Every structure is written in structure tokens, then in C-alpha cells.
Amino acid sequence: MSALKLLREAGFSELAYQFAAYICRQQQTEDPLVTLTAGLLSETISEGHVCLNLHDFYSLTPAIQEALPESSQWLKQLKNSEVVGQSGEFKPLILTADGLLYLYRYWQSEQQVAKAIQQRLTTTDVLPETAKLQVFMADWQNNLPDIDWQKVAVLSALQRQLCVISGGPGTGKTTVVLKVLQCLQLLESTPRIALAAPTGKAAARLQQAISQHTGEQYAAKTLHRLLGISARFDQGRYSAERPLPVDVLIVDEASMIDINLMAITLKALPLHARLILLGDSDQLASVESGAVLANLCADQPSFSAEFSSWVKHISQIDLPPASNINPLQDSLVKLQHSYRFAAGGQVGQLALAVNQGDAAQVTDLLINQAPSALLEPTTEHIHTQLISGYQSYISAIEQRADTVSCIQAFEQFRVLCAVKQGGQSVYAVNQMMMNLLAKRGWRTAQPFYPGRPIMITQNHYRQNLFNGDIGLILPNVDGELQACFLFGEELRWLPLSRLPAHETVFAMTVHKSQGSEFDHIALLLPEEDSVVLSRELVYTALTRARQTVQILSTQPVLQQAVQRRHQRESGLAKLLMENN
């Protein structure tokens, strides 16, 4: 059987098939193994990996696995192919010495990221105005019994050209940004500061949080908009020759940044500028390939004697110094105290157990709730959760409450799904909810009806609406149905004819929920185990909740999800270790 036919019969995506066919045409004499490998690589990248690890690959498709030789023979045949190059060569496929196979673009991006990070780690910029910093730190009282990691994070961000700050929900990442901004204004005359996030929704939340706490208007943009990335400029408008006009770049929700976007960001940043990355390294990785934040946080933070001494001098915090550390560890801070989840609280305990992969503890915590927080994903249970979860919203719409109250009621609860199509999916739940509302007299068969919740699915800069923004269809003061969005305290109305691409959003995927928070969430998992289910997915869903969590899943599926850790193949962590 030919390699292409094997890929087709194995159910590989059309993209993988077409890429394999392209590689087949590029070979003067076709090697079926090279063609097959190209298809495997394309499929692997579509799953979020940056490369294909030839030493650690196993196909779940028996026919594919049988067609693959031992790794040593596999490597030998690939090295002999004219379409496969070694590191530094310009070939469609790049094979590294340690058996990682890349598309050239992904190999190049990974190399660029590693090199740029190395450059930033070799330079520290200790601020001279220590007296001002000492006063600032003394006035900032958190009253924590142990190390105040927020203060350590701020000091690291002020001293380093690269600072990576990781922490779960409620650990104070936004507070760190606020304090860094205050310190920069205190210590530097007119620093050019840019705030960004991977998505429009995350950027808007960052901007809103800062303006609420400071009263100052810092404009936060999507990375794509900041960098000038568009269909015409897919690598952005900035480069080393034409860098971004900034002295400090602060990027929130960094777990959502893929390897190519990180490469473009670092390429655009001037060498003198500070880069401060914030995110939760335990969350789901980016939709596109790579897990850059997780790679940066692969080692535990350890601090040099020099940095520990400086922190002690400025803040009186005793950081235990370590020896034989690499510069990246010295630029990494993990926030460890959650101000949102009280000790012993349901969500905090669950999140910890999930992160530890303790499936038995997760199940015990859920079952011992009163009533049980773990239910079978039956239609009856889903219906019950929809009606009870959205009761405040339903009442607000039916009683014709004011617009702000309707939107706030809807934002209290959300159903999060692992998949978008099929059983126990976003589509299925949205349809269920519309059917339930129709029985109450709602006109859900119409394209637009009072109370319909919508989520924008495409950035629209002219309308200032971004992928992930959520609003309601409601009558305006004239009784005309329009889309209404609440941003902070600002209500924004938009005629239906001017709405960008959107979809109904009683339920949303866990991926789409990143950067959002709700008082209560219901997590719906498929009835059968699936490779899309993982510890990271469950953790991300749980930590969207401020107060309570309900999981609709069988015990075996939930336990398998918690025990499955998705680690994306990449050479970045090793490159960073070798370079440092």
C-alpha cells in the first residue's frame, strides 16, 4: 500500500494528506517512509506539537505503526532524503541531532525564541534608585506569614530584561502588573510601556483591571494588533531593524502564546526593552503549536546569591540563595498564595488535586460535596444544571430587568465543554438550552430573540469587538433588538446588521473560556474517554470558577482525564538549558 493511501485509510486530516503529497512530489525518487513521515509530522503539528520525536513515537493506528521501522533505521532514511536537512540548512523538513523532526518554519521559530531569550538573560539592569524602592516596598503591606512572592515578582520584573511570572487564579498577577507600573513611573521619567495579551478579550480585561485600580488609561492591545500582524504582514510590521517603540512590554495570559507568535514578538522587541510575561503554566497551552510558557517554567525558580541579597536589601525578604542555577531560573517567579480560593475551599482543593494528578482525591472531593458535585452526564442532569445555573438570567430576561442586570446575571454561570461538536458538546448544550427556553415561550427559532447570548468569534477592530467578547441580544430604549456588550461600566449597543461573526454561547469550550471568570461553572465531559481530555483541560475549567464547580462526567472518564498529562513535543526547554 502506498504511503498516501495508508494516510488516507488511517483517517488523517486533509491537510496532513496534502502536505505528504507535496513532500512526495519534491523527492526525485520517492521514499514512501519520507512521505509517510511528512504526513505524521503535519498531523502532529495540528495536535499542538512543535515537532515529531522519532525516538518516542507510537501510532494508535496499527497499520501506521507496522509501516514504521526502528528509530535508528527511520533516522538513517530521513537523513538520506533530499527534502530533509540538518539544523541550519534550508530544507522543507529539519532533523536535529537528537531525533526531532520539524517543519522548517517551526524549527526556525524555536531557534529564534531560544536565541532571543538567551540574549535577555545575559543582561541585568539593576535600578539605582534603591531608596525609592525601599520606601515603596515598606509601604506595600500584604501581611503574609511566609515569603511575599508578589514583591519578589515585582523586583524581578524591575531588575531583569526578561521576567516570567506564573501563578494560578487569584494569586495576584494583576496586582503585580499594577505595582510594576507604579514602580516604573516612580523610577523612570517617561518609560514607553506597552500592555498586550494574545486575545482581544484578555487584553480588554487587563486594560479594565488597570484602569479600575489606577484611574489611568493604559491601552492594552492584542499581540497581533501591537505587532501589526495581518493577512498582508503575517510576520508583523516590526523587526530587529525596525523595532517596536517600547521600553517595557508586559504580556498577560502568556500560556496562550504559540511558538511562532512568540518568535515574532521577540524579533520585534528592542534589545534594551524589558519583557514581562505573566500567565498560568498549568493551564491549557496555546491553540496553535507550542507550549512556550510551560517550557519557560519547566524548572523550579531558584535565585542567585546576588539577586537574593538585592531583594533582602530592598524589601527585607529572605530568599534562600541557590548555587549552580541557570539564569532562566533566576528570572522565574511562581506566585503561590491564592487570594481567591480560601484554604479548604472546594475549587482550590480540586485544582490542587488535579494538578497533582490525584484522580482518587478529585473524585472524593466531588462526591463528598453535599449535594454531590459529580453527576453522570445524562440529558436529565444537563437540563437540571442549565435551568438552575441560568435561573437568575432567565428571571432577569422574563421580568424585563435593566440591561446591566441581565448581562451580569448571565455572566454568573457557564457550561464548559471539552468538545465543540458531537455528544456532550457546545453545540448540543446550546441546542438543549434553546429547546428548554422555547418551552417557556422564548422565540429561540428566530435568528435573534430577546436574551440570546452571543460570543464574537472574529476580531473586528472597527467595531472594537474581539474574539471571545460576550453580549446579549436585547431591546434598546426604542424597543429595537440590538446586541449589547458590557465593558466595565460601559454599555455598548450595536445594530444587528453590524455584528461581526458570532455564535450562541450558553456553553463554550474550555479553550474559549481562558481568561474568563464565572461565579459557578458546570464542566461537561464526553461519555467516552478521548485524547482531548487532559489534566490541563480539567484544571483550566475548574479555575474559571470563583465559587462552585459542578462536573458532569462518569468517574472513569474524569479519572482518566486527570491522569493524562498533555506534554507537547518541543526542543525549546532543552535549548534553553543548553544555552544557559
SULMO-V847472 format. One record per backbone hydrogen bond with DSSP energy under -1.0 kcal/mol. NH is the residue of the N-H (numbers start at 1). CO is the residue of the C=O. E is the energy in kcal/mol with one decimal. If there is no record, write none. Layout:
{{NH | CO | E} {NH | CO | E}}
This chain:
{{6 | 2 | -2.3} {7 | 3 | -2.2} {8 | 4 | -2.2} {9 | 5 | -2.8} {10 | 6 | -1.7} {11 | 8 | -1.3} {12 | 7 | -2.2} {17 | 13 | -2.3} {18 | 14 | -2.8} {19 | 15 | -2.3} {20 | 16 | -2.3} {21 | 17 | -2.3} {22 | 18 | -2.1} {23 | 19 | -2.5} {24 | 20 | -2.3} {25 | 21 | -1.8} {26 | 22 | -1.4} {35 | 31 | -2.0} {36 | 32 | -2.7} {37 | 33 | -2.6} {38 | 34 | -2.2} {39 | 35 | -1.7} {40 | 36 | -2.2} {41 | 37 | -2.8} {42 | 38 | -2.3} {43 | 39 | -2.3} {44 | 40 | -2.4} {45 | 41 | -2.4} {46 | 42 | -2.0} {48 | 45 | -2.0} {49 | 44 | -1.7} {50 | 569 | -2.8} {52 | 101 | -2.5} {54 | 99 | -2.5} {65 | 61 | -2.3} {66 | 62 | -2.6} {68 | 65 | -1.0} {74 | 70 | -2.6} {75 | 71 | -2.8} {76 | 72 | -2.0} {77 | 73 | -2.4} {78 | 74 | -2.0} {79 | 75 | -2.5} {80 | 76 | -1.3} {81 | 78 | -1.5} {84 | 81 | -1.1} {85 | 93 | -3.2} {89 | 86 | -2.6} {91 | 89 | -1.0} {93 | 83 | -2.0} {94 | 102 | -2.5} {95 | 85 | -3.2} {96 | 100 | -2.6} {99 | 96 | -1.7} {101 | 52 | -2.6} {102 | 94 | -3.0} {104 | 92 | -2.0} {107 | 103 | -2.2} {108 | 104 | -2.8} {109 | 105 | -2.4} {110 | 106 | -2.3} {111 | 107 | -2.3} {112 | 108 | -2.5} {113 | 109 | -2.5} {114 | 110 | -2.4} {115 | 111 | -2.5} {116 | 112 | -2.5} {117 | 113 | -2.4} {118 | 114 | -2.1} {119 | 115 | -2.1} {120 | 116 | -1.7} {121 | 117 | -1.8} {125 | 159 | -3.1} {130 | 128 | -2.6} {133 | 129 | -1.6} {134 | 130 | -2.6} {135 | 131 | -1.9} {136 | 132 | -2.3} {137 | 133 | -2.8} {138 | 134 | -2.0} {139 | 135 | -2.0} {149 | 147 | -1.3} {152 | 148 | -1.7} {153 | 149 | -2.4} {154 | 150 | -2.2} {155 | 151 | -2.5} {156 | 152 | -2.5} {157 | 153 | -2.4} {158 | 154 | -1.8} {159 | 155 | -1.5} {160 | 156 | -2.4} {163 | 275 | -2.3} {164 | 331 | -2.7} {165 | 277 | -3.3} {166 | 333 | -2.4} {167 | 279 | -2.0} {171 | 168 | -1.6} {176 | 172 | -2.1} {177 | 173 | -1.9} {178 | 174 | -2.4} {179 | 175 | -2.5} {180 | 176 | -2.6} {181 | 177 | -2.5} {182 | 178 | -2.1} {183 | 179 | -2.5} {184 | 180 | -2.7} {185 | 181 | -2.0} {186 | 182 | -1.7} {187 | 183 | -2.6} {188 | 184 | -2.5} {194 | 248 | -2.7} {196 | 250 | -2.5} {197 | 221 | -1.5} {203 | 199 | -2.3} {204 | 200 | -2.4} {205 | 201 | -2.2} {206 | 202 | -2.2} {207 | 203 | -2.5} {208 | 204 | -2.5} {209 | 205 | -2.5} {210 | 206 | -2.1} {211 | 207 | -2.4} {212 | 208 | -2.3} {213 | 209 | -1.5} {214 | 210 | -2.3} {215 | 211 | -2.0} {218 | 216 | -1.1} {221 | 195 | -2.3} {223 | 197 | -1.9} {226 | 222 | -2.7} {227 | 223 | -2.7} {229 | 224 | -2.6} {230 | 233 | -1.7} {236 | 233 | -1.6} {237 | 227 | -2.6} {239 | 242 | -1.5} {244 | 268 | -3.2} {246 | 244 | -2.1} {247 | 192 | -3.3} {248 | 192 | -2.0} {249 | 274 | -2.7} {250 | 194 | -2.7} {251 | 276 | -2.8} {252 | 196 | -2.5} {254 | 278 | -3.0} {256 | 253 | -1.8} {257 | 254 | -1.8} {259 | 289 | -2.3} {262 | 258 | -2.2} {263 | 259 | -1.9} {264 | 260 | -2.1} {265 | 261 | -2.2} {266 | 262 | -2.6} {267 | 263 | -2.1} {268 | 264 | -1.6} {273 | 270 | -1.4} {274 | 247 | -2.6} {275 | 161 | -2.9} {276 | 249 | -2.8} {277 | 163 | -2.7} {278 | 251 | -2.7} {279 | 165 | -1.9} {283 | 280 | -1.7} {290 | 48 | -2.8} {295 | 291 | -2.3} {296 | 292 | -2.5} {297 | 293 | -1.7} {298 | 295 | -1.2} {308 | 304 | -2.6} {309 | 305 | -2.3} {310 | 306 | -2.0} {311 | 307 | -2.7} {312 | 308 | -2.2} {313 | 309 | -2.2} {314 | 310 | -2.1} {315 | 311 | -3.1} {316 | 312 | -1.7} {322 | 303 | -2.8} {330 | 326 | -1.2} {331 | 328 | -1.3} {332 | 329 | -1.1} {333 | 164 | -2.7} {335 | 166 | -2.7} {339 | 170 | -3.9} {345 | 342 | -2.6} {349 | 345 | -2.3} {350 | 346 | -2.5} {351 | 347 | -2.8} {352 | 348 | -2.0} {353 | 349 | -2.3} {354 | 350 | -2.7} {355 | 351 | -2.4} {356 | 352 | -1.6} {357 | 354 | -1.7} {358 | 353 | -2.4} {359 | 357 | -1.5} {362 | 358 | -2.0} {363 | 359 | -2.4} {364 | 360 | -2.4} {365 | 361 | -2.6} {366 | 362 | -1.9} {367 | 363 | -2.8} {368 | 364 | -2.4} {373 | 366 | -2.6} {375 | 551 | -2.6} {378 | 376 | -2.1} {382 | 378 | -2.4} {383 | 379 | -2.7} {384 | 380 | -2.2} {385 | 381 | -2.3} {386 | 382 | -2.4} {387 | 383 | -2.4} {388 | 384 | -2.6} {389 | 385 | -2.8} {390 | 386 | -2.0} {391 | 388 | -1.0} {394 | 390 | -3.0} {395 | 391 | -2.6} {396 | 392 | -2.2} {397 | 393 | -2.3} {398 | 394 | -2.7} {399 | 395 | -2.3} {400 | 397 | -1.2} {401 | 396 | -3.0} {406 | 402 | -2.0} {407 | 403 | -2.3} {408 | 404 | -2.8} {409 | 405 | -2.3} {410 | 406 | -2.0} {411 | 407 | -2.0} {412 | 409 | -1.1} {413 | 410 | -1.1} {414 | 520 | -1.1} {415 | 506 | -1.3} {416 | 522 | -2.9} {417 | 508 | -2.4} {418 | 524 | -1.1} {426 | 419 | -1.7} {427 | 420 | -2.1} {429 | 425 | -2.5} {430 | 426 | -2.6} {431 | 427 | -2.1} {432 | 428 | -2.4} {433 | 429 | -2.7} {434 | 430 | -2.1} {435 | 431 | -2.2} {436 | 432 | -2.4} {437 | 433 | -2.4} {438 | 434 | -2.2} {439 | 435 | -1.5} {441 | 438 | -1.6} {442 | 437 | -2.4} {444 | 442 | -1.4} {446 | 443 | -1.5} {451 | 473 | -3.8} {452 | 449 | -2.4} {454 | 471 | -2.5} {455 | 503 | -2.6} {456 | 469 | -2.9} {457 | 501 | -2.5} {460 | 465 | -3.5} {465 | 460 | -2.2} {468 | 456 | -3.3} {469 | 466 | -2.8} {471 | 454 | -2.2} {472 | 484 | -2.1} {473 | 452 | -2.2} {474 | 482 | -2.6} {476 | 480 | -2.6} {479 | 476 | -2.2} {482 | 474 | -2.6} {483 | 494 | -2.7} {484 | 472 | -2.8} {485 | 492 | -2.5} {487 | 490 | -3.0} {490 | 487 | -2.5} {492 | 485 | -3.0} {494 | 483 | -2.4} {498 | 495 | -1.8} {499 | 496 | -1.3} {503 | 455 | -1.5} {505 | 453 | -1.4} {508 | 415 | -2.0} {510 | 417 | -2.0} {513 | 509 | -1.2} {514 | 511 | -1.2} {516 | 513 | -2.5} {518 | 544 | -2.8} {520 | 412 | -2.4} {521 | 548 | -1.6} {522 | 414 | -2.0} {523 | 550 | -2.8} {524 | 416 | -3.0} {525 | 552 | -2.4} {533 | 530 | -1.5} {535 | 564 | -3.1} {538 | 534 | -2.1} {539 | 535 | -2.7} {540 | 536 | -2.4} {541 | 537 | -2.2} {542 | 538 | -2.7} {543 | 539 | -2.3} {544 | 541 | -1.6} {545 | 542 | -1.7} {546 | 518 | -2.9} {547 | 519 | -2.2} {548 | 519 | -1.7} {550 | 521 | -2.0} {551 | 373 | -3.1} {552 | 523 | -3.4} {553 | 375 | -2.3} {558 | 554 | -2.2} {559 | 555 | -2.7} {560 | 556 | -2.4} {561 | 557 | -2.1} {562 | 558 | -2.4} {563 | 559 | -1.8} {575 | 571 | -2.2} {576 | 572 | -2.8} {577 | 573 | -1.8} {578 | 574 | -2.7} {579 | 575 | -2.7} {580 | 576 | -1.0}}
